[in-house]
Amino acid sequence: MHKILVLIGCCLLTMNGTAQLSQAAQNWKIGHVRPAGSAVDTDVKELTDTISAATDGLIDFTIYPANKLGDYSVVQERVSFGEVEMYVGPFGTTVNKKLMLAFVPFLVDTWDEARRLYASSSPLVENLQDFLEPLNIKILGGWPVYFGGIALTEAPEAPGDPDVFKDMIIRVPPIRSFELTARALGYTPYPITWMYAKMGLRTGMVDGLIGGGAEGYKGLSDLVRYYVAVKDHFEHWFVYMNLELWNSLTPQQQQVITSSVRDMEAKRFEVAEQDEIINRAALKELGVAVYELSETEHETMSEKVRAEVWPKLREDIGPSFDEVVEFIDSGR
């Protein structure tokens, strides 16, 4: 009986401590990858203002743009450890290679497919959350960015033919799916993080980049002269936070955060496709030649990557891979 009373007392103390934590004013760090004043920076400011107002200032934020908290893979670990509370960006795969599920190449072809795939209730997001829970990370929603392409310092040979070897070394994110895709498309991959990509171009270490899109490549227009709009992957930055901190919040605070993030995601989807068109036009104005693939070229690339790359990703990711592919195919 004494042990039961002690256990009940401990539970009450824990519950009381959690309640006190959720009612205490907190200042959270939130970071993202783009410069201050960029589209995502503007949206993050609006998001944090909304959450702060809805929680009567109990949750306040300091925003760290332009990788000031570190590269996205580093910040992911910091969120996991509780050193950073929230982040907007891609996932790294160093700790768990199954997170490549977020970057499967040529998985979606249209913005409507992307909306469906990255919805909070989709198999993709649900499986990613399962992979992230042991890492102490909670997915809140996302920020859709663009379909990816390849930026190059000079025109490649046969840019629309993946069977032609390009004799060009291109930077790929240190993620296996991008490395395999680059090889399948006729390039030689060189894995380095985005933070060092510009240095790689300046020094001639690499002849180009994959893993970004027109929006991200605009800042490199003094170095790249050619852009191939291959639509190799859909770039979707996730909004996520420390899971332990999430569990310490009241249900009302959790609802405020979730609804605010998803409202931001929905608004972004309304303008992201047009933004992609605007950013490609901006590349042209900056003197970058943009190569748009024909439907036949895109289909040829897609078929080759699905035949050569997908089986290897299936081995790495497991049953979740087929679950997501079947989900996409069911909507076509």
TORKOL-4160 file (C-alpha; in steps of 0.2 Angstrom, whole numbers, padded with zeros to 4 digits, m for minus):
332
<pt num="1" X="0000" Y="0000" Z="0000"/>
<pt num="2" X="0014" Y="0012" Z="0004"/>
<pt num="3" X="0022" Y="0008" Z="m0013"/>
<pt num="4" X="0006" Y="0012" Z="m0022"/>
<pt num="5" X="0004" Y="0029" Z="m0012"/>
<pt num="6" X="0022" Y="0033" Z="m0017"/>
<pt num="7" X="0019" Y="0029" Z="m0035"/>
<pt num="8" X="0004" Y="0040" Z="m0035"/>
<pt num="9" X="0013" Y="0054" Z="m0027"/>
<pt num="10" X="0027" Y="0053" Z="m0040"/>
<pt num="11" X="0014" Y="0053" Z="m0054"/>
<pt num="12" X="0006" Y="0069" Z="m0047"/>
<pt num="13" X="0022" Y="0078" Z="m0045"/>
<pt num="14" X="0027" Y="0073" Z="m0063"/>
<pt num="15" X="0010" Y="0080" Z="m0069"/>
<pt num="16" X="0012" Y="0095" Z="m0059"/>
<pt num="17" X="0029" Y="0098" Z="m0066"/>
<pt num="18" X="0023" Y="0096" Z="m0084"/>
<pt num="19" X="0009" Y="0108" Z="m0081"/>
<pt num="20" X="0021" Y="0121" Z="m0073"/>
<pt num="21" X="0032" Y="0119" Z="m0088"/>
<pt num="22" X="0018" Y="0122" Z="m0101"/>
<pt num="23" X="0013" Y="0138" Z="m0091"/>
<pt num="24" X="0030" Y="0146" Z="m0090"/>
<pt num="25" X="0036" Y="0158" Z="m0102"/>
<pt num="26" X="0048" Y="0151" Z="m0115"/>
<pt num="27" X="0059" Y="0157" Z="m0128"/>
<pt num="28" X="0062" Y="0145" Z="m0142"/>
<pt num="29" X="0075" Y="0145" Z="m0156"/>
<pt num="30" X="0069" Y="0141" Z="m0173"/>
<pt num="31" X="0080" Y="0140" Z="m0188"/>
<pt num="32" X="0079" Y="0138" Z="m0207"/>
<pt num="33" X="0091" Y="0138" Z="m0222"/>
<pt num="34" X="0087" Y="0153" Z="m0232"/>
<pt num="35" X="0093" Y="0172" Z="m0229"/>
<pt num="36" X="0083" Y="0184" Z="m0219"/>
<pt num="37" X="0069" Y="0192" Z="m0230"/>
<pt num="38" X="0067" Y="0176" Z="m0241"/>
<pt num="39" X="0050" Y="0168" Z="m0243"/>
<pt num="40" X="0052" Y="0155" Z="m0230"/>
<pt num="41" X="0059" Y="0168" Z="m0218"/>
<pt num="42" X="0043" Y="0179" Z="m0220"/>
<pt num="43" X="0032" Y="0164" Z="m0217"/>
<pt num="44" X="0042" Y="0158" Z="m0202"/>
<pt num="45" X="0040" Y="0176" Z="m0194"/>
<pt num="46" X="0021" Y="0176" Z="m0197"/>
<pt num="47" X="0020" Y="0158" Z="m0190"/>
<pt num="48" X="0030" Y="0163" Z="m0174"/>
<pt num="49" X="0020" Y="0179" Z="m0172"/>
<pt num="50" X="0004" Y="0168" Z="m0173"/>
<pt num="51" X="0009" Y="0155" Z="m0160"/>
<pt num="52" X="0016" Y="0169" Z="m0148"/>
<pt num="53" X="0000" Y="0178" Z="m0149"/>
<pt num="54" X="m0011" Y="0163" Z="m0147"/>
<pt num="55" X="m0002" Y="0157" Z="m0132"/>
<pt num="56" X="m0002" Y="0175" Z="m0124"/>
<pt num="57" X="0017" Y="0176" Z="m0126"/>
<pt num="58" X="0020" Y="0160" Z="m0116"/>
<pt num="59" X="0029" Y="0153" Z="m0131"/>
<pt num="60" X="0040" Y="0166" Z="m0140"/>
<pt num="61" X="0054" Y="0164" Z="m0153"/>
<pt num="62" X="0071" Y="0169" Z="m0159"/>
<pt num="63" X="0073" Y="0166" Z="m0178"/>
<pt num="64" X="0089" Y="0160" Z="m0185"/>
<pt num="65" X="0090" Y="0161" Z="m0204"/>
<pt num="66" X="0103" Y="0156" Z="m0216"/>
<pt num="67" X="0110" Y="0141" Z="m0207"/>
<pt num="68" X="0115" Y="0151" Z="m0192"/>
<pt num="69" X="0112" Y="0137" Z="m0181"/>
<pt num="70" X="0122" Y="0125" Z="m0192"/>
<pt num="71" X="0119" Y="0114" Z="m0207"/>
<pt num="72" X="0102" Y="0106" Z="m0208"/>
<pt num="73" X="0109" Y="0089" Z="m0203"/>
<pt num="74" X="0118" Y="0097" Z="m0188"/>
<pt num="75" X="0102" Y="0106" Z="m0182"/>
<pt num="76" X="0092" Y="0090" Z="m0183"/>
<pt num="77" X="0104" Y="0083" Z="m0170"/>
<pt num="78" X="0102" Y="0098" Z="m0160"/>
<pt num="79" X="0083" Y="0097" Z="m0160"/>
<pt num="80" X="0084" Y="0079" Z="m0155"/>
<pt num="81" X="0095" Y="0084" Z="m0140"/>
<pt num="82" X="0084" Y="0099" Z="m0136"/>
<pt num="83" X="0097" Y="0112" Z="m0139"/>
<pt num="84" X="0086" Y="0119" Z="m0153"/>
<pt num="85" X="0067" Y="0119" Z="m0151"/>
<pt num="86" X="0060" Y="0120" Z="m0169"/>
<pt num="87" X="0067" Y="0120" Z="m0187"/>
<pt num="88" X="0061" Y="0121" Z="m0205"/>
<pt num="89" X="0071" Y="0112" Z="m0217"/>
<pt num="90" X="0075" Y="0095" Z="m0224"/>
<pt num="91" X="0080" Y="0079" Z="m0215"/>
<pt num="92" X="0098" Y="0072" Z="m0214"/>
<pt num="93" X="0100" Y="0053" Z="m0216"/>
<pt num="94" X="0116" Y="0051" Z="m0206"/>
<pt num="95" X="0107" Y="0043" Z="m0190"/>
<pt num="96" X="0094" Y="0034" Z="m0200"/>
<pt num="97" X="0095" Y="0031" Z="m0218"/>
<pt num="98" X="0077" Y="0026" Z="m0219"/>
<pt num="99" X="0074" Y="0045" Z="m0219"/>
<pt num="100" X="0078" Y="0045" Z="m0238"/>
<pt num="101" X="0060" Y="0041" Z="m0240"/>
<pt num="102" X="0058" Y="0060" Z="m0240"/>
<pt num="103" X="0069" Y="0061" Z="m0255"/>
<pt num="104" X="0064" Y="0047" Z="m0266"/>
<pt num="105" X="0068" Y="0053" Z="m0284"/>
<pt num="106" X="0055" Y="0054" Z="m0297"/>
<pt num="107" X="0041" Y="0049" Z="m0285"/>
<pt num="108" X="0029" Y="0063" Z="m0289"/>
<pt num="109" X="0027" Y="0073" Z="m0306"/>
<pt num="110" X="0015" Y="0086" Z="m0302"/>
<pt num="111" X="0010" Y="0098" Z="m0288"/>
<pt num="112" X="m0006" Y="0090" Z="m0285"/>
<pt num="113" X="0003" Y="0073" Z="m0282"/>
<pt num="114" X="0015" Y="0083" Z="m0270"/>
<pt num="115" X="0000" Y="0090" Z="m0260"/>
<pt num="116" X="m0007" Y="0072" Z="m0258"/>
<pt num="117" X="0010" Y="0064" Z="m0254"/>
<pt num="118" X="0015" Y="0077" Z="m0241"/>
<pt num="119" X="m0001" Y="0078" Z="m0232"/>
<pt num="120" X="0000" Y="0075" Z="m0213"/>
<pt num="121" X="m0010" Y="0059" Z="m0214"/>
<pt num="122" X="m0001" Y="0051" Z="m0229"/>
<pt num="123" X="0010" Y="0035" Z="m0227"/>
<pt num="124" X="0025" Y="0046" Z="m0231"/>
<pt num="125" X="0023" Y="0057" Z="m0216"/>
<pt num="126" X="0017" Y="0044" Z="m0205"/>
<pt num="127" X="0032" Y="0033" Z="m0209"/>
<pt num="128" X="0044" Y="0047" Z="m0207"/>
<pt num="129" X="0037" Y="0051" Z="m0190"/>
<pt num="130" X="0039" Y="0033" Z="m0185"/>
<pt num="131" X="0057" Y="0034" Z="m0190"/>
<pt num="132" X="0060" Y="0050" Z="m0180"/>
<pt num="133" X="0051" Y="0046" Z="m0164"/>
<pt num="134" X="0066" Y="0036" Z="m0157"/>
<pt num="135" X="0076" Y="0052" Z="m0162"/>
<pt num="136" X="0065" Y="0063" Z="m0151"/>
<pt num="137" X="0058" Y="0073" Z="m0165"/>
<pt num="138" X="0040" Y="0077" Z="m0169"/>
<pt num="139" X="0034" Y="0082" Z="m0186"/>
<pt num="140" X="0022" Y="0097" Z="m0186"/>
<pt num="141" X="0019" Y="0100" Z="m0205"/>
<pt num="142" X="0029" Y="0107" Z="m0219"/>
<pt num="143" X="0034" Y="0120" Z="m0231"/>
<pt num="144" X="0034" Y="0115" Z="m0250"/>
<pt num="145" X="0048" Y="0123" Z="m0260"/>
<pt num="146" X="0050" Y="0117" Z="m0278"/>
<pt num="147" X="0054" Y="0102" Z="m0290"/>
<pt num="148" X="0073" Y="0100" Z="m0290"/>
<pt num="149" X="0085" Y="0102" Z="m0305"/>
<pt num="150" X="0103" Y="0102" Z="m0309"/>
<pt num="151" X="0114" Y="0119" Z="m0310"/>
<pt num="152" X="0130" Y="0118" Z="m0320"/>
<pt num="153" X="0145" Y="0129" Z="m0324"/>
<pt num="154" X="0143" Y="0125" Z="m0342"/>
<pt num="155" X="0131" Y="0116" Z="m0354"/>
<pt num="156" X="0132" Y="0097" Z="m0352"/>
<pt num="157" X="0132" Y="0085" Z="m0367"/>
<pt num="158" X="0114" Y="0079" Z="m0371"/>
<pt num="159" X="0106" Y="0086" Z="m0355"/>
<pt num="160" X="0090" Y="0076" Z="m0359"/>
<pt num="161" X="0098" Y="0059" Z="m0361"/>
<pt num="162" X="0103" Y="0050" Z="m0345"/>
<pt num="163" X="0112" Y="0037" Z="m0355"/>
<pt num="164" X="0125" Y="0049" Z="m0361"/>
<pt num="165" X="0140" Y="0051" Z="m0349"/>
<pt num="166" X="0142" Y="0070" Z="m0345"/>
<pt num="167" X="0160" Y="0069" Z="m0339"/>
<pt num="168" X="0155" Y="0082" Z="m0326"/>
<pt num="169" X="0157" Y="0081" Z="m0307"/>
<pt num="170" X="0142" Y="0088" Z="m0297"/>
<pt num="171" X="0139" Y="0091" Z="m0279"/>
<pt num="172" X="0126" Y="0080" Z="m0271"/>
<pt num="173" X="0119" Y="0081" Z="m0254"/>
<pt num="174" X="0127" Y="0068" Z="m0242"/>
<pt num="175" X="0112" Y="0057" Z="m0245"/>
<pt num="176" X="0113" Y="0041" Z="m0254"/>
<pt num="177" X="0097" Y="0044" Z="m0265"/>
<pt num="178" X="0105" Y="0059" Z="m0273"/>
<pt num="179" X="0121" Y="0051" Z="m0276"/>
<pt num="180" X="0113" Y="0036" Z="m0285"/>
<pt num="181" X="0102" Y="0048" Z="m0295"/>
<pt num="182" X="0116" Y="0058" Z="m0301"/>
<pt num="183" X="0125" Y="0043" Z="m0307"/>
<pt num="184" X="0109" Y="0036" Z="m0316"/>
<pt num="185" X="0108" Y="0053" Z="m0325"/>
<pt num="186" X="0126" Y="0052" Z="m0332"/>
<pt num="187" X="0135" Y="0063" Z="m0319"/>
<pt num="188" X="0149" Y="0059" Z="m0306"/>
<pt num="189" X="0143" Y="0063" Z="m0289"/>
<pt num="190" X="0153" Y="0072" Z="m0276"/>
<pt num="191" X="0144" Y="0072" Z="m0258"/>
<pt num="192" X="0146" Y="0089" Z="m0249"/>
<pt num="193" X="0134" Y="0099" Z="m0239"/>
<pt num="194" X="0125" Y="0115" Z="m0246"/>
<pt num="195" X="0136" Y="0126" Z="m0235"/>
<pt num="196" X="0151" Y="0121" Z="m0244"/>
<pt num="197" X="0143" Y="0120" Z="m0262"/>
<pt num="198" X="0148" Y="0137" Z="m0266"/>
<pt num="199" X="0166" Y="0134" Z="m0262"/>
<pt num="200" X="0166" Y="0119" Z="m0272"/>
<pt num="201" X="0160" Y="0129" Z="m0287"/>
<pt num="202" X="0173" Y="0143" Z="m0285"/>
<pt num="203" X="0187" Y="0131" Z="m0283"/>
<pt num="204" X="0182" Y="0120" Z="m0298"/>
<pt num="205" X="0180" Y="0105" Z="m0286"/>
<pt num="206" X="0163" Y="0102" Z="m0294"/>
<pt num="207" X="0155" Y="0107" Z="m0311"/>
<pt num="208" X="0138" Y="0109" Z="m0304"/>
<pt num="209" X="0125" Y="0104" Z="m0291"/>
<pt num="210" X="0110" Y="0093" Z="m0289"/>
<pt num="211" X="0098" Y="0093" Z="m0273"/>
<pt num="212" X="0092" Y="0111" Z="m0276"/>
<pt num="213" X="0080" Y="0121" Z="m0287"/>
<pt num="214" X="0079" Y="0137" Z="m0296"/>
<pt num="215" X="0075" Y="0147" Z="m0280"/>
<pt num="216" X="0091" Y="0141" Z="m0271"/>
<pt num="217" X="0102" Y="0142" Z="m0286"/>
<pt num="218" X="0098" Y="0161" Z="m0289"/>
<pt num="219" X="0111" Y="0165" Z="m0276"/>
<pt num="220" X="0124" Y="0156" Z="m0286"/>
<pt num="221" X="0121" Y="0164" Z="m0303"/>
<pt num="222" X="0138" Y="0171" Z="m0304"/>
<pt num="223" X="0145" Y="0154" Z="m0304"/>
<pt num="224" X="0132" Y="0143" Z="m0313"/>
<pt num="225" X="0127" Y="0146" Z="m0331"/>
<pt num="226" X="0115" Y="0132" Z="m0335"/>
<pt num="227" X="0100" Y="0124" Z="m0327"/>
<pt num="228" X="0092" Y="0108" Z="m0331"/>
<pt num="229" X="0074" Y="0107" Z="m0325"/>
<pt num="230" X="0075" Y="0088" Z="m0322"/>
<pt num="231" X="0062" Y="0088" Z="m0308"/>
<pt num="232" X="0072" Y="0074" Z="m0300"/>
<pt num="233" X="0064" Y="0076" Z="m0283"/>
<pt num="234" X="0051" Y="0086" Z="m0274"/>
<pt num="235" X="0059" Y="0098" Z="m0261"/>
<pt num="236" X="0048" Y="0099" Z="m0245"/>
<pt num="237" X="0055" Y="0106" Z="m0230"/>
<pt num="238" X="0048" Y="0099" Z="m0214"/>
<pt num="239" X="0043" Y="0109" Z="m0199"/>
<pt num="240" X="0048" Y="0099" Z="m0183"/>
<pt num="241" X="0052" Y="0101" Z="m0165"/>
<pt num="242" X="0059" Y="0092" Z="m0150"/>
<pt num="243" X="0047" Y="0078" Z="m0146"/>
<pt num="244" X="0050" Y="0079" Z="m0127"/>
<pt num="245" X="0046" Y="0097" Z="m0127"/>
<pt num="246" X="0030" Y="0094" Z="m0137"/>
<pt num="247" X="0024" Y="0081" Z="m0124"/>
<pt num="248" X="0027" Y="0094" Z="m0111"/>
<pt num="249" X="0014" Y="0106" Z="m0119"/>
<pt num="250" X="m0004" Y="0107" Z="m0114"/>
<pt num="251" X="m0016" Y="0100" Z="m0127"/>
<pt num="252" X="m0022" Y="0118" Z="m0131"/>
<pt num="253" X="m0004" Y="0124" Z="m0135"/>
<pt num="254" X="m0001" Y="0108" Z="m0146"/>
<pt num="255" X="m0017" Y="0112" Z="m0155"/>
<pt num="256" X="m0011" Y="0130" Z="m0158"/>
<pt num="257" X="0006" Y="0125" Z="m0165"/>
<pt num="258" X="m0001" Y="0111" Z="m0176"/>
<pt num="259" X="m0015" Y="0122" Z="m0183"/>
<pt num="260" X="m0003" Y="0137" Z="m0186"/>
<pt num="261" X="0010" Y="0126" Z="m0195"/>
<pt num="262" X="m0003" Y="0118" Z="m0206"/>
<pt num="263" X="m0011" Y="0134" Z="m0210"/>
<pt num="264" X="0006" Y="0140" Z="m0216"/>
<pt num="265" X="0009" Y="0125" Z="m0226"/>
<pt num="266" X="m0008" Y="0126" Z="m0235"/>
<pt num="267" X="m0005" Y="0145" Z="m0239"/>
<pt num="268" X="0012" Y="0140" Z="m0246"/>
<pt num="269" X="0005" Y="0127" Z="m0257"/>
<pt num="270" X="m0006" Y="0140" Z="m0265"/>
<pt num="271" X="0009" Y="0151" Z="m0271"/>
<pt num="272" X="0023" Y="0138" Z="m0272"/>
<pt num="273" X="0020" Y="0133" Z="m0290"/>
<pt num="274" X="0019" Y="0150" Z="m0296"/>
<pt num="275" X="0035" Y="0155" Z="m0286"/>
<pt num="276" X="0044" Y="0141" Z="m0295"/>
<pt num="277" X="0039" Y="0148" Z="m0312"/>
<pt num="278" X="0045" Y="0165" Z="m0306"/>
<pt num="279" X="0061" Y="0159" Z="m0300"/>
<pt num="280" X="0065" Y="0150" Z="m0316"/>
<pt num="281" X="0062" Y="0166" Z="m0325"/>
<pt num="282" X="0073" Y="0175" Z="m0313"/>
<pt num="283" X="0087" Y="0163" Z="m0317"/>
<pt num="284" X="0085" Y="0167" Z="m0335"/>
<pt num="285" X="0086" Y="0186" Z="m0331"/>
<pt num="286" X="0102" Y="0183" Z="m0322"/>
<pt num="287" X="0110" Y="0175" Z="m0338"/>
<pt num="288" X="0107" Y="0157" Z="m0333"/>
<pt num="289" X="0102" Y="0146" Z="m0348"/>
<pt num="290" X="0087" Y="0135" Z="m0343"/>
<pt num="291" X="0084" Y="0119" Z="m0351"/>
<pt num="292" X="0066" Y="0112" Z="m0350"/>
<pt num="293" X="0064" Y="0094" Z="m0353"/>
<pt num="294" X="0052" Y="0087" Z="m0365"/>
<pt num="295" X="0039" Y="0075" Z="m0359"/>
<pt num="296" X="0049" Y="0061" Z="m0367"/>
<pt num="297" X="0065" Y="0066" Z="m0359"/>
<pt num="298" X="0057" Y="0067" Z="m0342"/>
<pt num="299" X="0049" Y="0050" Z="m0344"/>
<pt num="300" X="0066" Y="0042" Z="m0350"/>
<pt num="301" X="0075" Y="0049" Z="m0335"/>
<pt num="302" X="0061" Y="0044" Z="m0323"/>
<pt num="303" X="0061" Y="0026" Z="m0330"/>
<pt num="304" X="0080" Y="0024" Z="m0329"/>
<pt num="305" X="0080" Y="0030" Z="m0311"/>
<pt num="306" X="0065" Y="0019" Z="m0306"/>
<pt num="307" X="0074" Y="0004" Z="m0313"/>
<pt num="308" X="0091" Y="0007" Z="m0307"/>
<pt num="309" X="0089" Y="0017" Z="m0291"/>
<pt num="310" X="0073" Y="0012" Z="m0283"/>
<pt num="311" X="0078" Y="m0006" Z="m0280"/>
<pt num="312" X="0093" Y="0000" Z="m0270"/>
<pt num="313" X="0082" Y="0012" Z="m0260"/>
<pt num="314" X="0069" Y="m0001" Z="m0257"/>
<pt num="315" X="0083" Y="m0012" Z="m0249"/>
<pt num="316" X="0088" Y="0003" Z="m0238"/>
<pt num="317" X="0071" Y="0009" Z="m0233"/>
<pt num="318" X="0061" Y="m0007" Z="m0231"/>
<pt num="319" X="0042" Y="m0010" Z="m0233"/>
<pt num="320" X="0038" Y="0009" Z="m0231"/>
<pt num="321" X="0045" Y="0012" Z="m0248"/>
<pt num="322" X="0032" Y="0001" Z="m0257"/>
<pt num="323" X="0018" Y="0008" Z="m0246"/>
<pt num="324" X="0022" Y="0025" Z="m0252"/>
<pt num="325" X="0024" Y="0020" Z="m0270"/>
<pt num="326" X="0008" Y="0011" Z="m0270"/>
<pt num="327" X="m0001" Y="0026" Z="m0262"/>
<pt num="328" X="0005" Y="0038" Z="m0276"/>
<pt num="329" X="0001" Y="0025" Z="m0289"/>
<pt num="330" X="m0017" Y="0023" Z="m0282"/>
<pt num="331" X="m0020" Y="0042" Z="m0285"/>
<pt num="332" X="m0015" Y="0042" Z="m0303"/>
